[in-house]
Amino acid sequence: MTKKTPEEVRNDRENGRVVIKWDDGSGRSYPYDDLRNACPCAGCRGHAPGEVEPPNVSGVTLTQIAEVGTYALRFDFSDGHNTGIYTWTYLEEIGQPLIA
């Protein structure tokens, strides 16, 4: 299995999504709400006290995208949540194919 490398990460505010283009020429789209609801942090996955279900958030926007080393991204959402670390592998799995 070949590991893909991101070549471009873009916050497409006009369409309410993040777009990632990979080194193999493919692209993936991540609507803000889908990205927030797929947060991989312990709290969102039910591993924190009081948390039993994944989030079901709607209407969020992105305030910031930050790189985490060379292996992941962290997103700051308008609802104040920012603890999820989205690895490149995870992002490739959860994204929607980008239609040109």
DRENZA-948903 format. One record per atom (N, C-alpha, C): residue in one letter; residue number from 1; y, x, z. Coordinates in nm, 3 decimals, padded with zeros to 5 digits. Layout:
A / NUM / Y / X / Z
...
END
This chain:
M / 1 / -00.118 / 00.083 / 00.000
M / 1 / 00.000 / 00.000 / 00.000
M / 1 / 00.124 / 00.088 / 00.000
T / 2 / 00.213 / 00.063 / -00.092
T / 2 / 00.336 / 00.139 / -00.103
T / 2 / 00.445 / 00.071 / -00.021
K / 3 / 00.513 / 00.150 / 00.059
K / 3 / 00.621 / 00.096 / 00.140
K / 3 / 00.748 / 00.090 / 00.056
K / 4 / 00.809 / -00.028 / 00.051
K / 4 / 00.933 / -00.044 / -00.023
K / 4 / 01.050 / 00.007 / 00.059
T / 5 / 01.151 / 00.053 / -00.011
T / 5 / 01.273 / 00.099 / 00.052
T / 5 / 01.389 / 00.013 / 00.003
P / 6 / 01.475 / -00.031 / 00.094
P / 6 / 01.588 / -00.111 / 00.049
P / 6 / 01.691 / -00.024 / -00.023
E / 7 / 01.743 / -00.075 / -00.133
E / 7 / 01.848 / -00.004 / -00.205
E / 7 / 01.985 / -00.067 / -00.182
E / 8 / 01.986 / -00.196 / -00.149
E / 8 / 02.112 / -00.266 / -00.126
E / 8 / 02.090 / -00.377 / -00.025
V / 9 / 02.180 / -00.387 / 00.072
V / 9 / 02.183 / -00.498 / 00.166
V / 9 / 02.323 / -00.557 / 00.155
R / 10 / 02.327 / -00.688 / 00.125
R / 10 / 02.457 / -00.751 / 00.102
R / 10 / 02.466 / -00.882 / 00.180
N / 11 / 02.578 / -00.899 / 00.248
N / 11 / 02.607 / -01.025 / 00.315
N / 11 / 02.677 / -01.115 / 00.213
D / 12 / 02.604 / -01.209 / 00.157
D / 12 / 02.655 / -01.301 / 00.055
D / 12 / 02.715 / -01.423 / 00.127
R / 13 / 02.835 / -01.405 / 00.181
R / 13 / 02.900 / -01.511 / 00.259
R / 13 / 02.920 / -01.639 / 00.179
E / 14 / 02.952 / -01.625 / 00.052
E / 14 / 02.977 / -01.741 / -00.033
E / 14 / 02.858 / -01.836 / -00.038
N / 15 / 02.737 / -01.780 / -00.034
N / 15 / 02.615 / -01.860 / -00.042
N / 15 / 02.540 / -01.869 / 00.092
G / 16 / 02.599 / -01.814 / 00.198
G / 16 / 02.539 / -01.824 / 00.331
G / 16 / 02.405 / -01.757 / 00.344
R / 17 / 02.397 / -01.633 / 00.294
R / 17 / 02.269 / -01.563 / 00.298
R / 17 / 02.290 / -01.412 / 00.295
V / 18 / 02.184 / -01.340 / 00.330
V / 18 / 02.178 / -01.196 / 00.312
V / 18 / 02.088 / -01.172 / 00.192
V / 19 / 02.124 / -01.074 / 00.110
V / 19 / 02.043 / -01.037 / -00.006
V / 19 / 02.003 / -00.891 / 00.010
I / 20 / 01.874 / -00.864 / -00.008
I / 20 / 01.825 / -00.726 / -00.006
I / 20 / 01.758 / -00.699 / -00.139
K / 21 / 01.799 / -00.589 / -00.202
K / 21 / 01.734 / -00.543 / -00.325
K / 21 / 01.652 / -00.419 / -00.289
W / 22 / 01.527 / -00.419 / -00.334
W / 22 / 01.431 / -00.314 / -00.300
W / 22 / 01.418 / -00.213 / -00.414
D / 23 / 01.364 / -00.097 / -00.382
D / 23 / 01.353 / 00.012 / -00.480
D / 23 / 01.255 / -00.015 / -00.592
D / 24 / 01.174 / -00.118 / -00.581
D / 24 / 01.082 / -00.152 / -00.689
D / 24 / 01.144 / -00.253 / -00.786
G / 25 / 01.272 / -00.285 / -00.767
G / 25 / 01.341 / -00.378 / -00.855
G / 25 / 01.339 / -00.523 / -00.807
S / 26 / 01.261 / -00.551 / -00.704
S / 26 / 01.256 / -00.687 / -00.652
S / 26 / 01.373 / -00.713 / -00.558
G / 27 / 01.394 / -00.839 / -00.529
G / 27 / 01.500 / -00.878 / -00.437
G / 27 / 01.454 / -00.994 / -00.351
R / 28 / 01.512 / -01.005 / -00.234
R / 28 / 01.480 / -01.114 / -00.143
R / 28 / 01.609 / -01.173 / -00.090
S / 29 / 01.604 / -01.303 / -00.062
S / 29 / 01.717 / -01.378 / -00.011
S / 29 / 01.683 / -01.429 / 00.128
Y / 30 / 01.783 / -01.429 / 00.218
Y / 30 / 01.763 / -01.469 / 00.356
Y / 30 / 01.876 / -01.562 / 00.398
P / 31 / 01.859 / -01.694 / 00.383
P / 31 / 01.962 / -01.786 / 00.432
P / 31 / 01.986 / -01.761 / 00.582
Y / 32 / 02.110 / -01.770 / 00.624
Y / 32 / 02.145 / -01.739 / 00.763
Y / 32 / 02.059 / -01.814 / 00.864
D / 33 / 02.044 / -01.945 / 00.848
D / 33 / 01.966 / -02.022 / 00.945
D / 33 / 01.821 / -01.975 / 00.949
D / 34 / 01.761 / -01.949 / 00.832
D / 34 / 01.623 / -01.900 / 00.828
D / 34 / 01.611 / -01.766 / 00.898
L / 35 / 01.707 / -01.679 / 00.875
L / 35 / 01.707 / -01.546 / 00.936
L / 35 / 01.717 / -01.557 / 01.088
R / 36 / 01.806 / -01.643 / 01.135
R / 36 / 01.824 / -01.662 / 01.280
R / 36 / 01.698 / -01.721 / 01.343
N / 37 / 01.638 / -01.819 / 01.275
N / 37 / 01.519 / -01.884 / 01.329
N / 37 / 01.394 / -01.796 / 01.323
A / 38 / 01.398 / -01.692 / 01.243
A / 38 / 01.286 / -01.597 / 01.234
A / 38 / 01.307 / -01.476 / 01.325
C / 39 / 01.406 / -01.482 / 01.412
C / 39 / 01.437 / -01.368 / 01.498
C / 39 / 01.311 / -01.319 / 01.571
P / 40 / 01.283 / -01.188 / 01.561
P / 40 / 01.161 / -01.135 / 01.621
P / 40 / 01.176 / -01.091 / 01.767
C / 41 / 01.289 / -01.116 / 01.831
C / 41 / 01.307 / -01.067 / 01.969
C / 41 / 01.213 / -01.141 / 02.064
A / 42 / 01.189 / -01.083 / 02.179
A / 42 / 01.097 / -01.141 / 02.277
A / 42 / 01.140 / -01.280 / 02.322
G / 43 / 01.268 / -01.301 / 02.341
G / 43 / 01.317 / -01.431 / 02.383
G / 43 / 01.289 / -01.539 / 02.282
C / 44 / 01.309 / -01.508 / 02.157
C / 44 / 01.288 / -01.607 / 02.049
C / 44 / 01.142 / -01.630 / 02.018
R / 45 / 01.057 / -01.538 / 02.054
R / 45 / 00.913 / -01.552 / 02.027
R / 45 / 00.837 / -01.604 / 02.148
G / 46 / 00.910 / -01.647 / 02.253
G / 46 / 00.845 / -01.708 / 02.369
G / 46 / 00.793 / -01.610 / 02.471
H / 47 / 00.847 / -01.489 / 02.473
H / 47 / 00.801 / -01.388 / 02.569
H / 47 / 00.901 / -01.365 / 02.681
A / 48 / 00.998 / -01.453 / 02.695
A / 48 / 01.098 / -01.440 / 02.800
A / 48 / 01.091 / -01.564 / 02.889
P / 49 / 01.127 / -01.551 / 03.015
P / 49 / 01.123 / -01.667 / 03.104
P / 49 / 01.207 / -01.782 / 03.050
G / 50 / 01.150 / -01.902 / 03.050
G / 50 / 01.221 / -02.020 / 03.005
G / 50 / 01.216 / -02.044 / 02.856
E / 51 / 01.165 / -01.951 / 02.780
E / 51 / 01.157 / -01.966 / 02.634
E / 51 / 01.013 / -02.000 / 02.597
V / 52 / 00.994 / -02.115 / 02.535
V / 52 / 00.858 / -02.155 / 02.499
V / 52 / 00.840 / -02.179 / 02.350
E / 53 / 00.949 / -02.201 / 02.278
E / 53 / 00.940 / -02.228 / 02.135
E / 53 / 01.037 / -02.139 / 02.059
P / 54 / 01.002 / -02.105 / 01.935
P / 54 / 01.098 / -02.032 / 01.852
P / 54 / 01.224 / -02.116 / 01.833
P / 55 / 01.336 / -02.052 / 01.805
P / 55 / 01.461 / -02.126 / 01.789
P / 55 / 01.458 / -02.219 / 01.668
N / 56 / 01.539 / -02.321 / 01.675
N / 56 / 01.559 / -02.411 / 01.562
N / 56 / 01.710 / -02.431 / 01.550
V / 57 / 01.776 / -02.329 / 01.498
V / 57 / 01.921 / -02.324 / 01.492
V / 57 / 01.968 / -02.362 / 01.352
S / 58 / 02.080 / -02.430 / 01.344
S / 58 / 02.138 / -02.459 / 01.213
S / 58 / 02.289 / -02.438 / 01.221
G / 59 / 02.346 / -02.402 / 01.107
G / 59 / 02.491 / -02.386 / 01.097
G / 59 / 02.545 / -02.252 / 01.143
V / 60 / 02.458 / -02.152 / 01.159
V / 60 / 02.509 / -02.020 / 01.201
V / 60 / 02.563 / -01.942 / 01.081
T / 61 / 02.648 / -01.848 / 01.111
T / 61 / 02.694 / -01.752 / 01.012
T / 61 / 02.665 / -01.613 / 01.068
L / 62 / 02.690 / -01.513 / 00.987
L / 62 / 02.670 / -01.375 / 01.029
L / 62 / 02.804 / -01.311 / 01.055
T / 63 / 02.815 / -01.241 / 01.166
T / 63 / 02.939 / -01.171 / 01.195
T / 63 / 02.927 / -01.020 / 01.170
Q / 64 / 02.803 / -00.969 / 01.172
Q / 64 / 02.783 / -00.826 / 01.150
Q / 64 / 02.638 / -00.797 / 01.117
I / 65 / 02.619 / -00.693 / 01.035
I / 65 / 02.487 / -00.638 / 01.006
I / 65 / 02.492 / -00.492 / 01.047
A / 66 / 02.395 / -00.449 / 01.128
A / 66 / 02.393 / -00.310 / 01.174
A / 66 / 02.257 / -00.248 / 01.142
E / 67 / 02.260 / -00.123 / 01.099
E / 67 / 02.135 / -00.050 / 01.077
E / 67 / 02.077 / -00.006 / 01.211
V / 68 / 01.946 / -00.008 / 01.221
V / 68 / 01.874 / 00.042 / 01.337
V / 68 / 01.789 / 00.158 / 01.287
G / 69 / 01.835 / 00.278 / 01.313
G / 69 / 01.766 / 00.395 / 01.259
G / 69 / 01.754 / 00.384 / 01.109
T / 70 / 01.638 / 00.422 / 01.058
T / 70 / 01.612 / 00.410 / 00.914
T / 70 / 01.505 / 00.306 / 00.885
Y / 71 / 01.474 / 00.223 / 00.986
Y / 71 / 01.360 / 00.133 / 00.972
Y / 71 / 01.390 / -00.016 / 00.987
A / 72 / 01.514 / -00.052 / 01.020
A / 72 / 01.539 / -00.193 / 01.050
A / 72 / 01.687 / -00.228 / 01.044
L / 73 / 01.713 / -00.359 / 01.058
L / 73 / 01.849 / -00.412 / 01.069
L / 73 / 01.858 / -00.499 / 01.193
R / 74 / 01.980 / -00.509 / 01.246
R / 74 / 02.011 / -00.601 / 01.354
R / 74 / 02.125 / -00.689 / 01.307
F / 75 / 02.116 / -00.817 / 01.331
F / 75 / 02.217 / -00.911 / 01.287
F / 75 / 02.290 / -00.971 / 01.406
D / 76 / 02.420 / -00.981 / 01.397
D / 76 / 02.500 / -01.053 / 01.497
D / 76 / 02.532 / -01.189 / 01.437
F / 77 / 02.485 / -01.294 / 01.503
F / 77 / 02.504 / -01.430 / 01.455
F / 77 / 02.621 / -01.496 / 01.528
S / 78 / 02.676 / -01.598 / 01.464
S / 78 / 02.792 / -01.667 / 01.520
S / 78 / 02.761 / -01.741 / 01.651
D / 79 / 02.634 / -01.763 / 01.682
D / 79 / 02.600 / -01.828 / 01.809
D / 79 / 02.588 / -01.726 / 01.922
G / 80 / 02.624 / -01.601 / 01.895
G / 80 / 02.622 / -01.496 / 01.996
G / 80 / 02.492 / -01.420 / 02.006
H / 81 / 02.391 / -01.460 / 01.932
H / 81 / 02.261 / -01.392 / 01.941
H / 81 / 02.261 / -01.265 / 01.856
N / 82 / 02.206 / -01.156 / 01.912
N / 82 / 02.202 / -01.029 / 01.838
N / 82 / 02.094 / -00.935 / 01.887
T / 83 / 01.990 / -00.985 / 01.948
T / 83 / 01.891 / -00.894 / 02.006
T / 83 / 01.769 / -00.867 / 01.918
G / 84 / 01.757 / -00.935 / 01.808
G / 84 / 01.641 / -00.914 / 01.721
G / 84 / 01.654 / -00.789 / 01.636
I / 85 / 01.546 / -00.715 / 01.625
I / 85 / 01.540 / -00.598 / 01.536
I / 85 / 01.442 / -00.634 / 01.424
Y / 86 / 01.497 / -00.646 / 01.304
Y / 86 / 01.421 / -00.690 / 01.187
Y / 86 / 01.380 / -00.566 / 01.107
T / 87 / 01.254 / -00.527 / 01.115
T / 87 / 01.208 / -00.410 / 01.039
T / 87 / 01.207 / -00.442 / 00.891
W / 88 / 01.211 / -00.337 / 00.810
W / 88 / 01.206 / -00.358 / 00.665
W / 88 / 01.080 / -00.435 / 00.627
T / 89 / 00.967 / -00.402 / 00.688
T / 89 / 00.841 / -00.469 / 00.658
T / 89 / 00.850 / -00.618 / 00.691
Y / 90 / 00.906 / -00.650 / 00.807
Y / 90 / 00.922 / -00.789 / 00.847
Y / 90 / 01.016 / -00.862 / 00.751
L / 91 / 01.126 / -00.799 / 00.715
L / 91 / 01.220 / -00.861 / 00.622
L / 91 / 01.155 / -00.888 / 00.486
E / 92 / 01.074 / -00.797 / 00.442
E / 92 / 01.005 / -00.819 / 00.314
E / 92 / 00.913 / -00.940 / 00.323
E / 93 / 00.848 / -00.957 / 00.438
E / 93 / 00.755 / -01.070 / 00.457
E / 93 / 00.826 / -01.205 / 00.464
I / 94 / 00.941 / -01.212 / 00.529
I / 94 / 01.003 / -01.342 / 00.555
I / 94 / 01.103 / -01.385 / 00.448
G / 95 / 01.139 / -01.296 / 00.358
G / 95 / 01.240 / -01.329 / 00.257
G / 95 / 01.189 / -01.420 / 00.148
Q / 96 / 01.282 / -01.490 / 00.087
Q / 96 / 01.253 / -01.572 / -00.030
Q / 96 / 01.278 / -01.488 / -00.154
P / 97 / 01.193 / -01.496 / -00.255
P / 97 / 01.216 / -01.418 / -00.377
P / 97 / 01.356 / -01.449 / -00.433
L / 98 / 01.423 / -01.346 / -00.472
L / 98 / 01.557 / -01.359 / -00.529
L / 98 / 01.545 / -01.397 / -00.675
I / 99 / 01.603 / -01.510 / -00.709
I / 99 / 01.601 / -01.556 / -00.847
I / 99 / 01.730 / -01.513 / -00.913
A / 100 / 01.717 / -01.437 / -01.019
A / 100 / 01.834 / -01.381 / -01.087
A / 100 / 01.917 / -01.485 / -01.156
END
